[in-house]
Amino acid sequence: MDKVILAIIDSGVDKYIQINGVGIEHNENTDEYFVTNEIMDQNGHGTIVTNIIREIIDDENLYIVKIFDQQDEIKVEKLVFALKYLRDFIKPDIIHLSMGISFCDDINTLREVCQDLVKNGTVIVCAFDNNGSLSYPAAFPFVIGVESNASIIKTTEHYFLQDSPINIATIGSAQRLLGKNKRFVDVVGSSFSAPYITRIVVKNILFGNLSCNFEDVLKFLKSSAKKIYRPEQQEPIELPFTIKKAVFFPYNKEISTLLRNADTLICEPVGVFDVKYLGNIGKNIPICDGNHLIINTIESIPWESNFDTVILGHLKELSNISQKDYLKFFIEKCVIYKKNVYAFDDVSKEIKDQMNSAGLKLYTPVISKNNVPLGYEGRLRQIGKPILCIAGTSPKQGKFSLQLQLKKILSKTVRVGLISTEPSGYLVGANAVFPMGYDSTVKLEKGNEYISTVNYVMGMIEDQDVDLIITGLQSQTIPMKLCNQRDMVIFNHYYLLGANPDAVILMVNVFDDFDYIRRTIHYIENIIICDVIALVVFPIQRTFKWNTLGDLSVRYDDNSIEKIIVKLKKEFNKNVYILDNEKDVDDLSNQCLTYFTGEE
């Protein structure tokens, strides 16, 4: 190419640099952006960046777009406006950004305009955030994302990261560079590393060594890298198959929750079955639209009827107590009668092969090391959508039930994404499942694997264009005591860090010690930056039978519940709600909307 048109989006340039450009301003009255001729650099940042690049390109081929001054927060709307302006009026060959957005509340619009530019032949080179998070546009897979690396001391050298949102690492040592008023200043960071990559790209396009498109530029940077890092390939999280009609076994708390929310099930429930020992046979289970199911014995399953899938809840404890291998029983029956299986428990490879050989589907939600995002250099995505987390002070408090109730109510107003920590989550429309509860199928060993994978899943949901993300913890949030390693709930700690919610609703029991509730609130509000916005009382007293098979449940009387609510409000100065009170859950939903939107 004879010339390259290069646009820089930054803080403008000093008066001694004579290049064309525009400034982008915001009209607060109309909430609209508009173009001005003001490109004077008040910050110095844009001047340094431009000076690095202009060493190998004529000023007449440079174009500056000023979008920030001193310490202005860069809004995604302003950046999108600048990119659209360049696309529609300047049509540059290369766009350089030594800036980005970590908390991007409209990531899809930013992605679309960048994709459009790249599709039209523009190469985008962008520095990553210096705070260590994933930032945008740098992390988009069609943008050359650049970070600094302290081990690189030459501006002409770079490393290439294969299969990573970070494409390039280059000089990370301190530099003394020409800035405003032609004075040299000491600087460090990705902002002042990325321009050297843009310079390399421009130089080699002008010399005819590569063409100006993303794929060729990426290949060239890989071939010219001093080192190439190749992390293992990340595998996508496996999703369940399509289910039309299903039967459920056994009738435990997980299955009970599903059937209470039958209107959100992804399939039609046509039967529920159990063993006779639990006292559930003959019970009438209301589902939706006035319909109901009667719990029948396992022996009465109509195998020749037209259901296509068996939903198997947790079976191991039931099998141990009754001395019967229920998994084997169901697999054999499903193979004979050609039924698929959705199982909460993980199963052996032999069973999977047996089902596969019969042409049948078997699904268990699993998170393995193969799903851990690699090549991110520890960077976490900053989720731009609000995240609401349901935590608790003990197991069996209805945390997942509350998530489903809130999702159902809030979905009337906003688009809600749900990340379930229950293996049953996909069956009630969860966008993703991280099954870390009882008999967890999360096969991760290290805390950083947990944190990065949860963060990655949160990003997956944000990309589905939701307004709010709901999730929840398992069991108690912090240990009640530390007598044994079993008392630790370290997975909740990791999950909370990975999810990084903005607000938490804490579920408590009538019998909880107030000091323990206080410790839990303090822990949550100190381990991450968030608020515990409300308490929800689980109003049931329980006499446990077996751990996962069921329990004898009796509701506390209204007087006892009212007394504890008064005490909780006085002690913690927070709104307190009752889980099984429909009006309370409606009021809690409204409080959540008010908290996130600021509107009554």
C-alpha positions as CSV (number, residue, x, y, z in Angstrom):
1,M,0.0,0.0,0.0
2,D,1.2,3.5,-0.8
3,K,-0.3,5.0,2.3
4,V,-2.2,3.9,5.5
5,I,-4.9,6.0,7.0
6,L,-4.6,5.6,10.8
7,A,-7.1,6.9,13.3
8,I,-6.2,7.3,17.0
9,I,-9.0,7.5,19.6
10,D,-7.6,9.1,22.7
11,S,-7.4,12.4,24.7
12,G,-6.4,14.6,21.7
13,V,-3.0,16.0,20.8
14,D,-0.9,19.0,21.8
15,K,-0.8,22.1,19.5
16,Y,2.6,21.3,18.1
17,I,1.2,18.2,16.4
18,Q,-0.6,19.3,13.3
19,I,-3.0,16.6,12.3
20,N,-6.6,16.4,11.4
21,G,-9.2,15.3,13.9
22,V,-12.4,15.9,15.8
23,G,-13.6,15.9,19.4
24,I,-16.6,14.1,20.7
25,E,-18.8,16.0,23.2
26,H,-22.0,15.2,25.0
27,N,-25.1,17.3,25.2
28,E,-26.6,16.6,28.6
29,N,-29.9,18.2,27.8
30,T,-30.6,16.0,24.8
31,D,-28.4,13.1,25.9
32,E,-26.8,13.1,22.5
33,Y,-23.2,13.1,21.3
34,F,-21.9,15.5,18.7
35,V,-18.6,16.4,16.8
36,T,-16.5,19.4,17.5
37,N,-13.2,20.8,16.2
38,E,-11.6,20.7,19.7
39,I,-8.8,18.2,19.8
40,M,-6.4,20.0,22.2
41,D,-4.9,17.5,24.7
42,Q,-5.5,18.5,28.3
43,N,-4.2,15.2,29.6
44,G,-1.0,14.4,27.7
45,H,-1.9,10.8,27.2
46,G,-3.0,11.2,23.5
47,T,0.1,13.2,22.7
48,I,2.5,10.5,23.9
49,V,0.6,7.8,22.1
50,T,0.5,9.8,18.8
51,N,4.2,10.6,19.0
52,I,5.1,6.9,19.2
53,I,3.1,6.1,16.1
54,R,3.9,9.2,14.0
55,E,7.5,8.2,13.8
56,I,6.7,5.9,10.9
57,I,3.6,7.6,9.3
58,D,3.1,11.0,7.7
59,D,1.0,13.4,9.8
60,E,-1.3,13.9,6.9
61,N,-2.4,10.3,7.2
62,L,-3.1,10.5,10.9
63,Y,-6.5,11.3,12.3
64,I,-7.2,12.0,16.0
65,V,-10.5,11.5,17.7
66,K,-10.6,13.1,21.2
67,I,-13.1,11.4,23.6
68,F,-11.7,12.2,27.0
69,D,-9.8,14.9,29.0
70,Q,-8.2,14.6,32.4
71,Q,-9.6,11.7,34.4
72,D,-12.9,11.4,32.4
73,E,-14.6,8.0,32.7
74,I,-15.0,6.7,29.2
75,K,-18.6,5.8,28.5
76,V,-19.3,3.0,26.1
77,E,-21.9,5.2,24.3
78,K,-19.2,7.8,23.6
79,L,-16.7,5.2,22.3
80,V,-19.4,3.7,20.1
81,F,-20.2,7.1,18.7
82,A,-16.5,7.8,17.9
83,L,-16.2,4.4,16.2
84,K,-19.3,4.9,14.1
85,Y,-18.0,8.4,13.1
86,L,-14.8,6.8,11.9
87,R,-16.6,4.1,10.1
88,D,-19.0,6.4,8.3
89,F,-16.8,9.4,7.5
90,I,-13.1,8.6,7.7
91,K,-12.9,4.9,6.8
92,P,-9.4,4.4,8.3
93,D,-7.3,1.4,7.5
94,I,-6.2,1.1,11.2
95,I,-7.8,2.3,14.4
96,H,-5.5,2.5,17.5
97,L,-6.9,2.7,21.0
98,S,-4.6,3.0,24.0
99,M,-7.7,2.8,26.3
100,G,-10.7,0.6,26.9
101,I,-13.7,-0.1,29.0
102,S,-13.7,-2.7,31.8
103,F,-17.3,-2.2,33.1
104,C,-19.1,-2.3,29.7
105,D,-22.9,-2.1,30.3
106,D,-23.6,-2.3,26.5
107,I,-21.0,-4.7,25.3
108,N,-23.2,-6.0,22.5
109,T,-23.4,-2.6,20.8
110,L,-19.7,-2.1,21.1
111,R,-19.0,-5.5,19.7
112,E,-21.3,-4.9,16.7
113,V,-19.7,-1.6,15.6
114,C,-16.2,-3.1,16.0
115,Q,-17.3,-6.2,14.0
116,D,-18.7,-3.9,11.3
117,L,-15.4,-2.0,11.0
118,V,-13.3,-5.2,10.8
119,K,-15.7,-6.6,8.2
120,N,-15.1,-3.5,6.1
121,G,-11.4,-3.9,6.3
122,T,-10.3,-1.8,9.3
123,V,-7.7,-3.3,11.6
124,I,-8.2,-2.4,15.3
125,V,-5.3,-2.4,17.7
126,C,-6.3,-1.8,21.4
127,A,-4.4,-1.8,24.7
128,F,-5.7,-3.7,27.7
129,D,-6.7,-2.1,30.9
130,N,-3.7,-1.5,33.3
131,N,-5.8,-2.7,36.3
132,G,-5.5,-6.3,35.2
133,S,-9.1,-7.0,34.1
134,L,-10.4,-7.9,30.7
135,S,-11.3,-4.7,28.9
136,Y,-12.9,-3.9,25.6
137,P,-12.6,-3.6,22.7
138,A,-9.2,-5.3,23.3
139,A,-10.7,-8.6,24.4
140,F,-12.9,-9.1,21.4
141,P,-11.6,-12.0,19.2
142,F,-11.4,-9.8,16.1
143,V,-9.4,-7.0,17.7
144,I,-5.6,-7.1,18.3
145,G,-5.5,-6.9,22.1
146,V,-2.2,-5.8,23.6
147,E,-0.8,-5.9,27.2
148,S,2.5,-4.9,28.6
149,N,5.0,-7.4,30.0
150,A,7.7,-6.4,32.4
151,S,10.1,-9.1,31.0
152,I,10.1,-7.3,27.6
153,I,12.4,-4.3,27.5
154,K,12.7,-3.7,23.8
155,T,10.1,-1.8,21.8
156,T,10.7,-4.0,18.8
157,E,10.0,-7.3,20.6
158,H,6.7,-9.0,21.4
159,Y,5.2,-12.3,22.6
160,F,2.2,-13.9,20.9
161,L,-0.5,-15.6,23.0
162,Q,-2.3,-18.4,21.0
163,D,-6.0,-18.9,21.6
164,S,-6.3,-16.1,24.2
165,P,-8.2,-12.8,24.3
166,I,-4.8,-11.3,24.8
167,N,-3.0,-11.5,21.5
168,I,0.2,-9.6,22.1
169,A,2.5,-8.8,25.0
170,T,5.1,-6.2,24.5
171,I,7.4,-3.7,26.4
172,G,6.5,-3.4,30.0
173,S,9.4,-1.4,31.4
174,A,9.3,2.3,32.2
175,Q,9.8,4.6,29.3
176,R,10.8,8.3,28.9
177,L,8.7,9.6,26.1
178,L,7.8,12.9,24.4
179,G,4.6,14.5,25.7
180,K,2.9,17.8,26.0
181,N,4.9,21.0,25.4
182,K,7.6,18.9,23.9
183,R,8.6,17.7,27.3
184,F,9.7,14.2,28.1
185,V,7.8,12.3,30.8
186,D,8.3,8.9,32.5
187,V,5.4,6.5,31.7
188,V,4.6,2.8,32.0
189,G,1.7,0.5,31.1
190,S,-0.2,-1.0,28.2
191,S,-1.3,2.4,26.9
192,F,2.3,3.1,26.0
193,S,3.1,-0.4,24.9
194,A,0.3,-1.0,22.3
195,P,1.4,1.9,20.0
196,Y,4.6,0.0,19.2
197,I,2.5,-2.9,17.9
198,T,0.5,-0.5,15.8
199,R,3.8,1.0,14.5
200,I,5.0,-2.5,13.5
201,V,1.8,-3.2,11.7
202,V,1.8,0.1,9.8
203,K,5.5,-0.2,8.9
204,N,5.0,-3.7,7.4
205,I,1.9,-2.8,5.5
206,L,3.7,0.2,3.9
207,F,6.7,-2.1,3.1
208,G,4.3,-4.6,1.4
209,N,5.0,-7.4,3.9
210,L,1.3,-7.9,4.7
211,S,-2.1,-6.8,3.7
212,C,-4.4,-4.7,5.8
213,N,-6.8,-7.1,7.3
214,F,-7.2,-8.7,10.7
215,E,-6.3,-12.3,9.8
216,D,-3.1,-11.3,8.0
217,V,-2.0,-8.9,10.7
218,L,-2.5,-11.6,13.4
219,K,-0.6,-14.2,11.4
220,F,2.3,-11.7,10.8
221,L,2.5,-10.8,14.5
222,K,2.6,-14.5,15.4
223,S,5.3,-15.2,12.9
224,S,7.4,-12.3,14.0
225,A,7.0,-12.9,17.8
226,K,10.0,-13.6,20.0
227,K,8.0,-16.2,21.9
228,I,4.7,-18.0,21.3
229,Y,2.6,-19.2,24.3
230,R,0.1,-22.0,23.5
231,P,-2.3,-22.7,26.4
232,E,-4.4,-25.9,26.2
233,Q,-7.6,-25.6,24.2
234,Q,-10.7,-24.6,26.3
235,E,-13.7,-26.8,25.7
236,P,-17.2,-25.3,25.7
237,I,-19.5,-26.2,28.6
238,E,-21.8,-29.1,27.4
239,L,-25.5,-28.3,27.2
240,P,-28.4,-30.7,27.6
241,F,-30.4,-32.3,24.8
242,T,-34.0,-31.3,24.0
243,I,-36.6,-32.9,26.2
244,K,-40.3,-33.1,25.4
245,K,-42.0,-35.3,28.0
246,A,-40.3,-36.5,31.1
247,V,-40.9,-38.6,34.3
248,F,-39.1,-37.8,37.5
249,F,-37.5,-39.9,40.2
250,P,-37.2,-39.8,43.3
251,Y,-39.5,-37.2,44.9
252,N,-36.8,-35.3,46.9
253,K,-36.3,-31.6,47.5
254,E,-34.7,-31.0,44.1
255,I,-37.5,-32.7,42.2
256,S,-40.1,-31.0,44.5
257,T,-38.6,-27.5,43.6
258,L,-38.8,-28.4,39.9
259,L,-42.5,-29.5,40.0
260,R,-43.4,-26.4,42.1
261,N,-42.1,-24.4,39.2
262,A,-43.5,-26.6,36.5
263,D,-44.6,-23.6,34.4
264,T,-40.9,-22.8,33.8
265,L,-39.8,-26.4,33.0
266,I,-38.3,-26.9,29.5
267,C,-40.4,-30.1,29.2
268,E,-43.8,-31.5,30.0
269,P,-43.8,-33.4,33.3
270,V,-45.9,-36.5,32.8
271,G,-45.1,-38.5,35.9
272,V,-43.3,-38.5,39.3
273,F,-42.3,-41.7,41.0
274,D,-40.7,-42.7,44.3
275,V,-39.9,-45.6,46.6
276,K,-42.5,-46.6,49.2
277,Y,-40.1,-46.0,52.2
278,L,-40.4,-42.2,52.2
279,G,-44.1,-42.0,52.6
280,N,-44.7,-40.0,49.5
281,I,-46.7,-42.5,47.5
282,G,-50.2,-41.2,46.7
283,K,-49.4,-37.6,47.3
284,N,-51.1,-35.1,45.0
285,I,-48.6,-32.7,43.5
286,P,-50.0,-29.5,42.0
287,I,-48.1,-28.3,39.0
288,C,-49.5,-25.5,36.7
289,D,-52.8,-24.4,35.2
290,G,-54.7,-26.4,37.8
291,N,-53.1,-29.7,36.8
292,H,-51.6,-32.1,39.2
293,L,-49.5,-35.3,39.4
294,I,-49.9,-38.2,41.8
295,I,-46.7,-39.7,43.1
296,N,-46.6,-43.4,42.2
297,T,-44.3,-46.3,43.0
298,I,-41.2,-47.0,40.9
299,E,-42.7,-50.3,39.9
300,S,-45.7,-48.6,38.2
301,I,-43.6,-46.5,35.7
302,P,-45.4,-46.9,32.3
303,W,-42.3,-47.6,30.3
304,E,-44.1,-48.1,27.0
305,S,-45.8,-44.7,27.1
306,N,-44.6,-41.8,25.0
307,F,-42.3,-39.9,27.5
308,D,-38.8,-39.5,26.1
309,T,-36.7,-38.8,29.1
310,V,-36.2,-39.9,32.7
311,I,-35.1,-37.1,35.1
312,L,-33.0,-38.8,37.8
313,G,-32.4,-36.8,41.0
314,H,-29.6,-37.7,43.4
315,L,-29.6,-41.5,43.9
316,K,-26.5,-42.5,45.8
317,E,-27.8,-42.1,49.4
318,L,-31.1,-43.7,48.5
319,S,-29.3,-46.6,46.9
320,N,-27.0,-47.0,49.9
321,I,-29.9,-47.0,52.4
322,S,-32.2,-49.4,50.5
323,Q,-29.3,-51.6,49.2
324,K,-30.6,-51.3,45.6
325,D,-28.7,-49.9,42.6
326,Y,-31.3,-47.5,41.3
327,L,-29.0,-46.1,38.6
328,K,-28.4,-49.5,37.2
329,F,-32.2,-50.2,37.3
330,F,-33.0,-47.1,35.4
331,I,-30.3,-47.4,32.8
332,E,-31.3,-51.0,32.0
333,K,-34.9,-50.0,31.6
334,C,-34.1,-46.9,29.5
335,V,-32.0,-49.0,27.1
336,I,-34.8,-51.5,26.7
337,Y,-37.5,-48.9,26.3
338,K,-35.4,-46.3,24.4
339,K,-35.6,-43.5,26.9
340,N,-33.0,-40.7,27.4
341,V,-31.6,-39.7,30.8
342,Y,-30.9,-36.4,32.5
343,A,-29.0,-37.3,35.7
344,F,-28.0,-35.1,38.6
345,D,-25.2,-37.5,39.7
346,D,-22.2,-38.1,37.5
347,V,-22.1,-41.6,36.0
348,S,-19.3,-43.9,34.8
349,K,-17.9,-44.0,31.3
350,E,-19.2,-47.6,31.0
351,I,-22.8,-46.3,31.6
352,K,-22.3,-43.5,29.1
353,D,-21.0,-45.9,26.5
354,Q,-23.9,-48.3,27.2
355,M,-26.4,-45.5,26.5
356,N,-24.5,-44.2,23.5
357,S,-24.3,-47.7,22.0
358,A,-28.1,-47.9,22.3
359,G,-28.4,-44.6,20.4
360,L,-29.7,-42.8,23.5
361,K,-28.7,-39.6,25.2
362,L,-27.4,-39.3,28.8
363,Y,-26.6,-35.9,30.3
364,T,-25.2,-34.8,33.6
365,P,-24.2,-31.1,34.0
366,V,-20.4,-31.1,34.6
367,I,-17.7,-28.4,34.9
368,S,-14.3,-29.9,34.4
369,K,-10.7,-28.5,33.9
370,N,-11.3,-28.6,30.2
371,N,-13.9,-25.8,30.7
372,V,-11.4,-23.5,32.5
373,P,-10.6,-20.4,30.4
374,L,-6.9,-20.4,29.7
375,G,-4.5,-17.8,28.3
376,Y,-6.2,-15.0,30.2
377,E,-3.1,-14.1,32.2
378,G,-5.3,-13.8,35.3
379,R,-7.5,-11.2,33.8
380,L,-11.2,-11.2,34.9
381,R,-14.1,-9.8,33.0
382,Q,-15.8,-6.9,34.7
383,I,-19.5,-7.7,34.2
384,G,-21.4,-4.6,33.2
385,K,-24.9,-5.9,34.2
386,P,-26.0,-6.0,37.8
387,I,-25.7,-9.4,39.6
388,L,-27.9,-10.5,42.4
389,C,-26.9,-13.4,44.6
390,I,-28.9,-15.5,47.0
391,A,-26.8,-16.7,50.0
392,G,-27.8,-18.5,53.2
393,T,-26.8,-19.5,56.7
394,S,-27.5,-23.2,56.3
395,P,-28.5,-25.9,53.7
396,K,-32.1,-26.5,52.8
397,Q,-33.4,-23.0,53.0
398,G,-35.1,-22.7,49.6
399,K,-32.3,-20.6,48.1
400,F,-32.9,-22.0,44.6
401,S,-36.7,-21.7,45.0
402,L,-36.3,-18.0,45.8
403,Q,-34.1,-17.5,42.7
404,L,-36.8,-19.0,40.6
405,Q,-39.5,-16.9,42.2
406,L,-37.5,-13.7,41.7
407,K,-36.7,-14.6,38.1
408,K,-40.3,-15.2,37.4
409,I,-41.4,-11.8,38.8
410,L,-38.6,-9.7,37.6
411,S,-38.8,-11.1,34.1
412,K,-42.1,-9.2,33.7
413,T,-40.0,-6.0,33.8
414,V,-36.4,-6.8,32.7
415,R,-34.5,-9.5,30.9
416,V,-33.2,-11.9,33.6
417,G,-30.3,-14.4,33.2
418,L,-30.0,-17.2,35.7
419,I,-26.8,-19.1,36.7
420,S,-27.8,-22.1,38.8
421,T,-25.6,-23.9,41.2
422,E,-28.1,-26.8,41.2
423,P,-27.7,-29.6,38.6
424,S,-31.4,-29.2,37.8
425,G,-31.0,-25.6,36.6
426,Y,-31.2,-26.2,32.9
427,L,-34.6,-27.9,33.4
428,V,-36.1,-24.7,34.6
429,G,-34.5,-22.4,32.0
430,A,-31.2,-21.5,33.6
431,N,-28.8,-19.9,31.1
432,A,-25.9,-21.8,32.7
433,V,-25.3,-24.4,35.4
434,F,-22.4,-24.5,37.8
435,P,-23.4,-27.6,39.8
436,M,-21.4,-27.2,43.0
437,G,-24.0,-28.3,45.6
438,Y,-24.6,-31.7,47.1
439,D,-22.5,-34.4,45.3
440,S,-20.9,-31.7,43.2
441,T,-20.0,-32.4,39.6
442,V,-17.7,-29.4,39.5
443,K,-14.3,-31.1,38.9
444,L,-12.0,-28.2,39.7
445,E,-9.2,-28.4,42.3
446,K,-7.8,-24.9,42.6
447,G,-9.4,-21.7,43.7
448,N,-8.2,-19.7,40.6
449,E,-9.9,-22.4,38.4
450,Y,-13.2,-21.9,40.2
451,I,-12.9,-18.1,40.1
452,S,-11.9,-17.8,36.4
453,T,-14.6,-20.3,35.3
454,V,-17.4,-18.7,37.2
455,N,-16.3,-15.3,35.9
456,Y,-16.2,-16.7,32.3
457,V,-19.8,-18.1,32.8
458,M,-21.0,-14.8,34.0
459,G,-19.6,-13.2,30.8
460,M,-21.4,-15.8,28.7
461,I,-24.7,-14.8,30.3
462,E,-24.0,-11.1,29.9
463,D,-23.4,-11.7,26.2
464,Q,-27.0,-13.0,25.9
465,D,-28.2,-9.5,26.2
466,V,-29.7,-9.7,29.7
467,D,-30.5,-6.8,32.1
468,L,-29.9,-8.6,35.3
469,I,-28.1,-11.8,36.4
470,I,-29.4,-13.9,39.3
471,T,-27.4,-16.7,41.0
472,G,-27.0,-18.3,44.4
473,L,-24.6,-20.0,46.7
474,Q,-24.9,-23.5,48.3
475,S,-25.4,-24.5,51.9
476,Q,-24.1,-22.0,54.5
477,T,-21.9,-19.1,53.4
478,I,-19.3,-19.3,56.1
479,P,-18.4,-22.1,58.6
480,M,-20.5,-22.3,61.8
481,K,-17.5,-24.0,63.4
482,L,-14.2,-25.5,62.3
483,C,-13.8,-28.9,63.8
484,N,-13.2,-30.7,60.6
485,Q,-12.3,-29.9,57.0
486,R,-15.9,-30.9,56.1
487,D,-17.0,-27.7,58.0
488,M,-15.3,-25.6,55.4
489,V,-17.4,-24.2,52.6
490,I,-14.5,-23.0,50.5
491,F,-16.3,-23.5,47.2
492,N,-18.7,-20.7,48.3
493,H,-15.8,-18.4,48.9
494,Y,-14.4,-19.1,45.4
495,Y,-17.8,-18.8,43.8
496,L,-18.6,-15.5,45.5
497,L,-15.3,-14.1,44.2
498,G,-15.9,-15.3,40.7
499,A,-19.5,-14.1,40.6
500,N,-18.7,-10.8,42.3
501,P,-22.3,-9.8,42.9
502,D,-23.5,-6.2,43.4
503,A,-26.2,-7.2,45.9
504,V,-26.9,-10.2,48.1
505,I,-30.1,-11.5,49.7
506,L,-29.3,-13.5,52.8
507,M,-31.6,-16.3,53.8
508,V,-31.8,-17.0,57.5
509,N,-33.5,-19.6,59.8
510,V,-35.8,-18.7,62.7
511,F,-33.3,-20.5,65.0
512,D,-30.1,-18.8,63.7
513,D,-27.8,-17.2,66.2
514,F,-27.6,-13.5,65.5
515,D,-23.9,-13.4,65.9
516,Y,-23.6,-16.0,63.1
517,I,-25.9,-13.9,60.9
518,R,-23.8,-10.8,61.7
519,R,-20.6,-12.6,60.8
520,T,-22.1,-13.8,57.5
521,I,-23.2,-10.3,56.6
522,H,-19.8,-8.8,57.5
523,Y,-18.0,-11.5,55.5
524,I,-20.0,-11.0,52.4
525,E,-19.8,-7.2,52.5
526,N,-16.0,-7.3,53.1
527,I,-14.8,-10.1,50.8
528,I,-16.3,-8.2,47.8
529,I,-17.7,-4.8,47.2
530,C,-21.5,-5.4,47.6
531,D,-24.5,-4.8,49.9
532,V,-26.6,-7.4,51.7
533,I,-29.8,-5.7,50.8
534,A,-32.4,-7.9,52.6
535,L,-32.9,-10.9,54.8
536,V,-35.4,-13.7,54.0
537,V,-36.7,-15.9,56.7
538,F,-37.1,-19.6,56.0
539,P,-40.2,-20.4,58.1
540,I,-39.9,-24.1,58.3
541,Q,-38.7,-26.2,61.3
542,R,-37.5,-29.6,60.2
543,T,-37.0,-33.1,61.6
544,F,-34.5,-34.6,59.2
545,K,-35.0,-38.2,57.9
546,W,-32.2,-38.7,55.4
547,N,-29.9,-36.0,54.0
548,T,-31.1,-35.6,50.4
549,L,-34.2,-37.8,50.4
550,G,-36.6,-35.6,52.3
551,D,-37.5,-34.4,55.7
552,L,-40.5,-33.9,57.9
553,S,-41.3,-30.2,57.6
554,V,-43.5,-28.2,59.9
555,R,-44.0,-24.4,59.5
556,Y,-43.4,-22.2,62.6
557,D,-46.6,-20.5,63.8
558,D,-47.2,-17.0,62.6
559,N,-46.6,-15.5,66.0
560,S,-43.1,-17.0,66.2
561,I,-42.2,-15.8,62.7
562,E,-43.5,-12.3,63.4
563,K,-41.4,-12.1,66.6
564,I,-38.2,-13.1,64.8
565,I,-38.9,-10.6,62.0
566,V,-39.2,-7.8,64.5
567,K,-36.0,-8.8,66.1
568,L,-34.1,-9.1,62.8
569,K,-35.2,-5.7,61.6
570,K,-34.2,-4.1,64.9
571,E,-30.8,-5.9,65.1
572,F,-29.7,-5.5,61.4
573,N,-31.6,-2.5,60.2
574,K,-32.6,-4.3,57.0
575,N,-35.8,-5.3,55.3
576,V,-36.9,-8.8,56.3
577,Y,-39.2,-11.0,54.3
578,I,-40.8,-14.5,54.6
579,L,-40.0,-17.0,51.9
580,D,-43.5,-18.5,51.6
581,N,-45.3,-15.2,51.6
582,E,-46.3,-14.2,48.1
583,K,-46.7,-10.5,48.9
584,D,-43.3,-10.5,50.7
585,V,-41.6,-12.0,47.6
586,D,-43.3,-9.4,45.4
587,D,-42.1,-6.6,47.7
588,L,-38.6,-8.1,47.7
589,S,-38.6,-8.1,43.9
590,N,-39.6,-4.4,43.9
591,Q,-36.8,-3.6,46.4
592,C,-34.3,-5.3,44.0
593,L,-35.5,-3.2,41.1
594,T,-35.3,-0.1,43.2
595,Y,-31.8,-0.9,44.3
596,F,-30.5,-1.5,40.8
597,T,-32.4,1.2,39.0
598,G,-32.7,3.9,41.6
599,E,-36.4,4.3,40.7
600,E,-39.2,3.8,43.1
